[in-house]
Amino acid sequence: MRTTLTLSLGLFFLIAAAKAQTPDTFSSSSQTTASLPEAPKPQLTYRPDTSYSYMYNLGVLCGVGASTSSVSTKPTTGCGVGVTLIPWPIFLEVGLMAPQANRSNLTGYISVDGRLPLAPTSVKYQPQAIFGYSRLFETGHALDYGLALALPRFHSKSEDDRSLRIELRDYWTFANPAQHNVMLRVGWMFDEDGD
């Protein structure tokens, strides 16, 4: 009888000791879990001073539109690569455009353009006026002008200075006969100095 009582008391104390240690184990593991920092989640951001990259950049621009003259009208496309000539906000672009309504189906071109912001330089979406000179090698001299909207491209790194530019532009060629190349273009722009 004494052996049974001793065994029962021993089993009781073992169970009580096990129950007493269980909460400590759980609480210490929960404290360990709670003390681990969470990994940072990437967030899409834009720099508040994106207007700097709107005016000084390099990029690739492509678009579609129509080439029209008194002779004919044709749908046209074009792509170019350009860079800002620092320290002036003058954009130099070289590219191809085809087909043309007059003289030649395919023409290379070089453009030198200025951009004038139409809103404060601190705005997130900046409208711009574009004006300049283009030489369409197979078609002639052209005055180019239009409107653009510069806007940020969103990235996980806040220091990225990349932006987009959407343009509606007319290349008015004063050849005989004169012709207009009206194009809607999208530009993928990069900050020139990589800041």
C-alpha positions as a Markdown table, in Angstrom:
| # | Residue | x | y | z |
|---|---|---|---|---|
| 1 | Met | 0.0 | 0.0 | 0.0 |
| 2 | Arg | 2.8 | 2.3 | 0.9 |
| 3 | Thr | 4.5 | 1.6 | -2.5 |
| 4 | Thr | 1.3 | 2.4 | -4.3 |
| 5 | Leu | 0.9 | 5.7 | -2.4 |
| 6 | Thr | 4.6 | 6.6 | -3.1 |
| 7 | Leu | 4.2 | 5.9 | -6.7 |
| 8 | Ser | 1.0 | 7.9 | -6.9 |
| 9 | Leu | 2.5 | 10.9 | -5.1 |
| 10 | Gly | 5.6 | 10.7 | -7.4 |
| 11 | Leu | 3.5 | 10.6 | -10.5 |
| 12 | Phe | 1.4 | 13.5 | -9.2 |
| 13 | Phe | 4.5 | 15.6 | -8.6 |
| 14 | Leu | 5.9 | 14.7 | -12.0 |
| 15 | Ile | 2.7 | 15.8 | -13.7 |
| 16 | Ala | 2.6 | 19.0 | -11.6 |
| 17 | Ala | 6.2 | 19.8 | -12.5 |
| 18 | Ala | 5.6 | 19.2 | -16.2 |
| 19 | Lys | 2.5 | 21.5 | -16.2 |
| 20 | Ala | 4.5 | 24.1 | -14.3 |
| 21 | Gln | 7.3 | 24.1 | -16.9 |
| 22 | Thr | 5.0 | 24.1 | -20.0 |
| 23 | Pro | 3.8 | 27.8 | -19.8 |
| 24 | Asp | 7.4 | 29.0 | -19.3 |
| 25 | Thr | 8.4 | 27.1 | -22.4 |
| 26 | Phe | 5.6 | 28.6 | -24.4 |
| 27 | Ser | 6.1 | 32.1 | -23.1 |
| 28 | Ser | 9.8 | 32.0 | -23.8 |
| 29 | Ser | 9.2 | 30.8 | -27.4 |
| 30 | Ser | 6.5 | 33.4 | -27.9 |
| 31 | Gln | 8.9 | 36.1 | -26.5 |
| 32 | Thr | 11.6 | 34.9 | -29.0 |
| 33 | Thr | 9.1 | 35.0 | -31.9 |
| 34 | Ala | 7.9 | 38.5 | -30.8 |
| 35 | Ser | 11.4 | 39.8 | -30.5 |
| 36 | Leu | 12.4 | 38.9 | -34.1 |
| 37 | Pro | 12.2 | 41.9 | -36.4 |
| 38 | Glu | 10.0 | 41.7 | -39.5 |
| 39 | Ala | 11.7 | 41.9 | -42.9 |
| 40 | Pro | 11.1 | 45.3 | -44.5 |
| 41 | Lys | 8.6 | 45.2 | -47.4 |
| 42 | Pro | 9.5 | 47.0 | -50.6 |
| 43 | Gln | 7.3 | 50.0 | -51.3 |
| 44 | Leu | 6.7 | 51.7 | -54.6 |
| 45 | Thr | 7.8 | 55.3 | -54.2 |
| 46 | Tyr | 8.8 | 58.3 | -56.3 |
| 47 | Arg | 11.2 | 61.1 | -55.4 |
| 48 | Pro | 9.5 | 64.4 | -54.5 |
| 49 | Asp | 12.2 | 66.2 | -56.6 |
| 50 | Thr | 11.4 | 64.2 | -59.8 |
| 51 | Ser | 11.2 | 67.4 | -61.8 |
| 52 | Tyr | 15.0 | 67.5 | -62.0 |
| 53 | Ser | 15.0 | 64.2 | -63.9 |
| 54 | Tyr | 12.2 | 65.6 | -66.1 |
| 55 | Met | 14.5 | 68.3 | -67.5 |
| 56 | Tyr | 17.9 | 66.6 | -67.5 |
| 57 | Asn | 17.9 | 63.0 | -68.8 |
| 58 | Leu | 18.5 | 60.5 | -71.5 |
| 59 | Gly | 15.9 | 58.2 | -73.0 |
| 60 | Val | 14.2 | 56.2 | -75.8 |
| 61 | Leu | 11.1 | 57.6 | -77.4 |
| 62 | Cys | 8.7 | 55.8 | -79.8 |
| 63 | Gly | 5.4 | 56.8 | -81.3 |
| 64 | Val | 2.7 | 56.4 | -83.9 |
| 65 | Gly | 0.8 | 59.0 | -85.9 |
| 66 | Ala | 0.1 | 60.3 | -89.4 |
| 67 | Ser | 2.2 | 61.9 | -92.1 |
| 68 | Thr | 0.1 | 64.2 | -94.3 |
| 69 | Ser | 0.7 | 66.5 | -97.2 |
| 70 | Ser | -1.3 | 67.7 | -100.2 |
| 71 | Val | -0.1 | 64.7 | -102.1 |
| 72 | Ser | -1.1 | 61.9 | -99.6 |
| 73 | Thr | -1.7 | 60.9 | -96.0 |
| 74 | Lys | 0.0 | 57.8 | -94.5 |
| 75 | Pro | 0.1 | 56.3 | -91.0 |
| 76 | Thr | 3.6 | 56.6 | -89.6 |
| 77 | Thr | 5.8 | 55.4 | -86.8 |
| 78 | Gly | 9.1 | 56.5 | -85.4 |
| 79 | Cys | 11.7 | 55.8 | -82.7 |
| 80 | Gly | 14.6 | 57.8 | -81.4 |
| 81 | Val | 17.3 | 58.0 | -78.7 |
| 82 | Gly | 18.0 | 61.3 | -77.0 |
| 83 | Val | 20.1 | 63.0 | -74.3 |
| 84 | Thr | 20.0 | 66.4 | -72.6 |
| 85 | Leu | 23.0 | 68.6 | -73.5 |
| 86 | Ile | 24.1 | 69.8 | -70.0 |
| 87 | Pro | 24.2 | 72.5 | -68.7 |
| 88 | Trp | 21.4 | 73.7 | -71.1 |
| 89 | Pro | 18.0 | 72.0 | -71.0 |
| 90 | Ile | 18.3 | 71.2 | -74.7 |
| 91 | Phe | 17.4 | 67.7 | -75.8 |
| 92 | Leu | 19.3 | 66.2 | -78.8 |
| 93 | Glu | 17.5 | 63.2 | -80.4 |
| 94 | Val | 18.5 | 60.9 | -83.3 |
| 95 | Gly | 16.1 | 58.4 | -84.9 |
| 96 | Leu | 14.1 | 57.0 | -87.8 |
| 97 | Met | 10.6 | 57.8 | -89.0 |
| 98 | Ala | 8.5 | 55.9 | -91.7 |
| 99 | Pro | 6.6 | 56.0 | -93.9 |
| 100 | Gln | 6.4 | 59.6 | -95.0 |
| 101 | Ala | 3.6 | 61.2 | -97.0 |
| 102 | Asn | 6.0 | 62.9 | -99.4 |
| 103 | Arg | 9.5 | 62.4 | -101.0 |
| 104 | Ser | 10.6 | 59.2 | -99.1 |
| 105 | Asn | 9.1 | 56.3 | -97.2 |
| 106 | Leu | 11.9 | 56.1 | -94.6 |
| 107 | Thr | 13.8 | 59.0 | -93.2 |
| 108 | Gly | 16.4 | 59.4 | -90.5 |
| 109 | Tyr | 16.2 | 62.5 | -88.4 |
| 110 | Ile | 18.0 | 64.6 | -85.8 |
| 111 | Ser | 16.1 | 67.0 | -83.5 |
| 112 | Val | 17.3 | 69.7 | -81.2 |
| 113 | Asp | 14.5 | 70.7 | -78.8 |
| 114 | Gly | 13.9 | 73.0 | -75.8 |
| 115 | Arg | 11.3 | 72.2 | -73.1 |
| 116 | Leu | 9.4 | 74.8 | -71.1 |
| 117 | Pro | 7.7 | 73.6 | -67.9 |
| 118 | Leu | 4.0 | 74.7 | -67.8 |
| 119 | Ala | 3.7 | 74.1 | -64.0 |
| 120 | Pro | 5.9 | 74.6 | -60.9 |
| 121 | Thr | 8.9 | 72.3 | -61.0 |
| 122 | Ser | 7.9 | 70.6 | -57.7 |
| 123 | Val | 4.8 | 69.0 | -59.1 |
| 124 | Lys | 4.5 | 65.2 | -59.5 |
| 125 | Tyr | 3.1 | 65.4 | -63.0 |
| 126 | Gln | 4.6 | 68.1 | -65.0 |
| 127 | Pro | 3.1 | 69.5 | -68.3 |
| 128 | Gln | 5.7 | 70.9 | -70.8 |
| 129 | Ala | 5.8 | 72.8 | -74.0 |
| 130 | Ile | 8.3 | 71.4 | -76.6 |
| 131 | Phe | 9.7 | 73.4 | -79.5 |
| 132 | Gly | 12.7 | 73.0 | -81.7 |
| 133 | Tyr | 14.3 | 72.2 | -85.1 |
| 134 | Ser | 14.4 | 68.8 | -86.8 |
| 135 | Arg | 16.3 | 67.8 | -89.9 |
| 136 | Leu | 14.5 | 64.9 | -91.6 |
| 137 | Phe | 17.3 | 63.8 | -94.0 |
| 138 | Glu | 15.1 | 62.4 | -96.8 |
| 139 | Thr | 12.3 | 64.9 | -96.4 |
| 140 | Gly | 13.7 | 68.3 | -95.4 |
| 141 | His | 13.9 | 70.9 | -92.6 |
| 142 | Ala | 11.2 | 70.8 | -90.0 |
| 143 | Leu | 9.9 | 72.9 | -87.2 |
| 144 | Asp | 8.8 | 70.6 | -84.4 |
| 145 | Tyr | 6.5 | 71.6 | -81.5 |
| 146 | Gly | 4.0 | 70.1 | -79.1 |
| 147 | Leu | 3.0 | 69.3 | -75.6 |
| 148 | Ala | 4.3 | 66.7 | -73.2 |
| 149 | Leu | 3.5 | 65.3 | -69.8 |
| 150 | Ala | 6.4 | 64.1 | -67.6 |
| 151 | Leu | 5.5 | 61.7 | -64.9 |
| 152 | Pro | 7.4 | 59.4 | -62.5 |
| 153 | Arg | 8.0 | 55.7 | -63.1 |
| 154 | Phe | 7.5 | 53.9 | -59.8 |
| 155 | His | 10.3 | 51.8 | -58.4 |
| 156 | Ser | 11.1 | 50.0 | -55.1 |
| 157 | Lys | 14.2 | 52.2 | -54.7 |
| 158 | Ser | 13.3 | 55.8 | -53.8 |
| 159 | Glu | 16.6 | 57.1 | -55.3 |
| 160 | Asp | 15.6 | 56.1 | -58.9 |
| 161 | Asp | 15.3 | 59.1 | -61.1 |
| 162 | Arg | 13.5 | 57.4 | -64.0 |
| 163 | Ser | 10.4 | 59.0 | -65.6 |
| 164 | Leu | 8.0 | 58.7 | -68.4 |
| 165 | Arg | 7.2 | 61.3 | -71.0 |
| 166 | Ile | 4.0 | 61.3 | -73.1 |
| 167 | Glu | 4.2 | 63.7 | -76.1 |
| 168 | Leu | 1.9 | 64.9 | -78.8 |
| 169 | Arg | 4.2 | 66.5 | -81.4 |
| 170 | Asp | 4.0 | 67.8 | -84.9 |
| 171 | Tyr | 7.0 | 67.8 | -87.2 |
| 172 | Trp | 6.1 | 70.5 | -89.8 |
| 173 | Thr | 8.4 | 70.0 | -92.8 |
| 174 | Phe | 8.6 | 73.0 | -95.2 |
| 175 | Ala | 9.4 | 71.2 | -98.4 |
| 176 | Asn | 7.5 | 71.4 | -101.6 |
| 177 | Pro | 4.8 | 70.5 | -100.8 |
| 178 | Ala | 4.9 | 71.0 | -97.0 |
| 179 | Gln | 3.9 | 68.0 | -94.8 |
| 180 | His | 3.1 | 67.4 | -91.2 |
| 181 | Asn | 4.1 | 64.4 | -89.1 |
| 182 | Val | 1.8 | 64.4 | -86.1 |
| 183 | Met | 2.8 | 61.8 | -83.6 |
| 184 | Leu | 1.8 | 60.5 | -80.1 |
| 185 | Arg | 5.0 | 59.3 | -78.5 |
| 186 | Val | 6.0 | 57.7 | -75.2 |
| 187 | Gly | 9.5 | 58.2 | -73.8 |
| 188 | Trp | 11.3 | 56.0 | -71.2 |
| 189 | Met | 13.6 | 58.5 | -69.5 |
| 190 | Phe | 16.6 | 58.0 | -67.3 |
| 191 | Asp | 18.4 | 60.5 | -65.1 |
| 192 | Glu | 21.7 | 61.4 | -66.9 |
| 193 | Asp | 24.0 | 61.7 | -63.9 |
| 194 | Gly | 22.6 | 58.6 | -62.2 |
| 195 | Asp | 21.9 | 60.3 | -58.8 |
